[in-house]
Amino acid sequence: MPSASIKKEIPCSKENLVKMVLDIEKYPEFVPWCLNGKIYNKKEDSIFVTNLDGPLKHLENTWHFKEKNNVTEILFEVDFELKNEFLNIVMTKSFQFALNKIAEAFQKRAEELFKKT
């Protein structure tokens, strides 16, 4: 099962980034390949995402945030498996590219929403 992580530093507060990540219903507006986003259960102490249906057999991702001097380091960890074994092999090969695109989309969104004016 493919898994990877990516770390980025984004020049905004941890509080703002957490709010942005929790706004899951907006993901289809800016996250590549995201067609729908819905919250089924909300816990105040963590951000943990999993799949319920679709082409994925398994999906889990977690977010970690650490702020210093109004710059927040995010660590995004993801673990997934597609139902189709052939597509799973293909996706495994291009997974890092896709993860980088998703991380870039979150960074761009944060900069658009929270840039200093």
C-alpha positions as CSV (number, residue, x, y, z in Angstrom):
1,M,0.0,0.0,0.0
2,P,1.6,3.3,-1.1
3,S,2.4,5.8,1.6
4,A,4.3,9.1,1.7
5,S,4.6,12.3,3.4
6,I,5.4,15.9,2.5
7,K,6.5,18.8,4.6
8,K,6.0,22.5,3.7
9,E,6.5,25.8,5.5
10,I,3.6,28.2,4.8
11,P,3.9,31.9,6.0
12,C,0.7,32.1,8.0
13,S,-0.6,31.1,11.4
14,K,-1.3,27.6,12.5
15,E,-4.8,28.6,13.5
16,N,-5.6,29.8,9.9
17,L,-4.1,26.7,8.3
18,V,-6.1,24.4,10.6
19,K,-9.3,26.3,9.7
20,M,-8.5,25.9,6.0
21,V,-7.8,22.2,6.3
22,L,-11.0,21.7,8.3
23,D,-13.1,23.3,5.5
24,I,-13.4,20.0,3.7
25,E,-16.4,21.0,1.7
26,K,-14.3,23.5,-0.2
27,Y,-11.7,21.0,-1.3
28,P,-13.3,20.4,-4.7
29,E,-12.7,24.1,-5.5
30,F,-8.9,23.8,-5.2
31,V,-7.6,20.3,-4.6
32,P,-6.6,18.4,-7.7
33,W,-8.7,15.2,-8.3
34,C,-11.1,15.9,-5.4
35,L,-14.6,15.7,-6.6
36,N,-16.4,15.8,-3.3
37,G,-15.7,16.5,0.4
38,K,-18.0,15.9,3.3
39,I,-17.6,15.7,7.1
40,Y,-19.1,12.7,8.7
41,N,-17.6,12.9,12.1
42,K,-15.8,15.9,13.8
43,K,-13.3,15.7,16.6
44,E,-11.7,18.8,17.9
45,D,-8.3,17.3,18.8
46,S,-7.2,15.9,15.4
47,I,-7.5,16.0,11.7
48,F,-7.7,12.5,10.3
49,V,-9.2,11.7,6.9
50,T,-10.4,8.4,5.5
51,N,-12.5,7.3,2.5
52,L,-16.0,5.8,2.6
53,D,-16.6,5.0,-1.0
54,G,-15.3,5.3,-4.5
55,P,-12.3,3.9,-6.3
56,L,-10.2,3.7,-3.2
57,K,-10.0,0.5,-1.2
58,H,-8.2,2.4,1.6
59,L,-7.3,6.0,2.3
60,E,-5.9,7.6,5.5
61,N,-4.2,10.9,5.9
62,T,-3.1,13.0,8.8
63,W,-2.0,16.5,9.2
64,H,0.5,17.9,11.7
65,F,1.1,21.6,12.3
66,K,3.9,23.4,14.1
67,E,4.1,27.2,14.2
68,K,7.1,29.4,14.8
69,N,7.2,33.2,14.1
70,N,3.9,33.2,12.1
71,V,5.3,30.5,9.7
72,T,3.7,27.1,10.1
73,E,5.3,23.9,9.2
74,I,2.8,21.3,7.9
75,L,3.5,17.6,7.7
76,F,0.9,15.8,5.6
77,E,1.0,12.0,5.7
78,V,-1.0,9.8,3.3
79,D,-1.6,6.1,2.9
80,F,-3.9,4.7,0.2
81,E,-4.8,1.7,-2.0
82,L,-7.0,1.6,-5.0
83,K,-9.5,-1.2,-5.6
84,N,-8.2,-1.9,-9.1
85,E,-4.8,-3.6,-8.8
86,F,-3.4,-2.4,-12.1
87,L,-4.3,1.2,-11.4
88,N,-2.9,0.8,-7.9
89,I,0.5,-0.1,-9.5
90,V,0.3,2.8,-11.9
91,M,-0.7,5.3,-9.2
92,T,2.1,4.1,-7.0
93,K,4.6,5.1,-9.6
94,S,3.1,8.6,-9.9
95,F,2.2,9.1,-6.3
96,Q,4.9,11.6,-5.3
97,F,3.9,13.8,-8.3
98,A,0.3,13.8,-7.2
99,L,1.2,14.4,-3.5
100,N,3.3,17.4,-4.6
101,K,0.4,18.8,-6.6
102,I,-2.0,18.5,-3.7
103,A,0.5,20.1,-1.3
104,E,1.0,23.0,-3.8
105,A,-2.7,23.4,-4.0
106,F,-3.0,23.8,-0.2
107,Q,-0.1,26.2,-0.1
108,K,-1.5,28.3,-2.9
109,R,-5.0,28.4,-1.2
110,A,-3.4,29.4,2.1
111,E,-1.5,32.2,0.4
112,E,-4.6,33.4,-1.3
113,L,-6.7,33.4,1.8
114,F,-4.2,34.6,4.4
115,K,-1.6,36.8,2.6
116,K,-0.8,40.0,4.4
117,T,-2.3,43.0,2.8
